[in-house]
């Protein structure tokens, strides 16, 4: 579960599962895409890097769901 673990003076997200990572990366990709101040080439590199990491997080999330399904059977 992606939670906002805020303490006084801190803005921190707790990332505990692959699904949390996937959601966080999707938010960051949207943020980078929407930023008109970034150099287009730099933006492309950042998005490509985040997309690669997101792809792996999706794979891990699917695997985690399969394992949990097998364990409950």
N, C-alpha and C positions, 0 to 999 in steps of 0.2 A: 504494500500500500504506500503510495506516494503521499507523504504527510508534510505539512509545514511545521517543522520542529523549531519554532521560533522561541528564542530566549531573548531577554532584554539586550538590545544592541546587536542582535544577530539575525540574519535572514538566511536560514539554512534549510535545505530540503533533505529529508531522509529518504534515501533510495534503497529499498530492501529487496526488490525482485527485478527480474528481467523486464517485466511489464512496466515497472516504474521507470526503468532506464529508457524503455521505448517511448513512453509518454513524455519524459523529460527531453529526449532528443528531438521528438516531433515539435515540441514547443520551441526549442532552440533553432531548429531549421526554419520554422515560420518567422521567428524573430530576425534571423540573418537575412532571409529572403525579403522581408519588409523594410530593411534598413537601406534607405536610398543613399546614405553617406559612404557606404563601403565601396571600394574599388571593385568593378565587376569581375576582374580576374581573381582577386582575393576572395570575393564572395563565392565564386564558383569552386575554389579550392576548399573553402570552409564547408560549403554544402556537401561537396563530394565526400569529404572526410566524415562528416556527421552522418551522411546517408549510409556509408559503409559500416559505421559502428551501429547504426539503427538496424541495418539488415541483420547483423550478427545478434543483436538483442532480440529481434523478432524470432530468429531461429531458436535462441535459448528459451524464450518464453513458450514457444510451441513445445519444445522438449520438456520443459518443466511441467506443462499441463499434461503431457502424455505420461510422465513418470507419476504424477499425482493420481492420475486416472488408474494406472496399473496398481499403485499402492493401495487404493481404496477398494479394489476388487478382491 
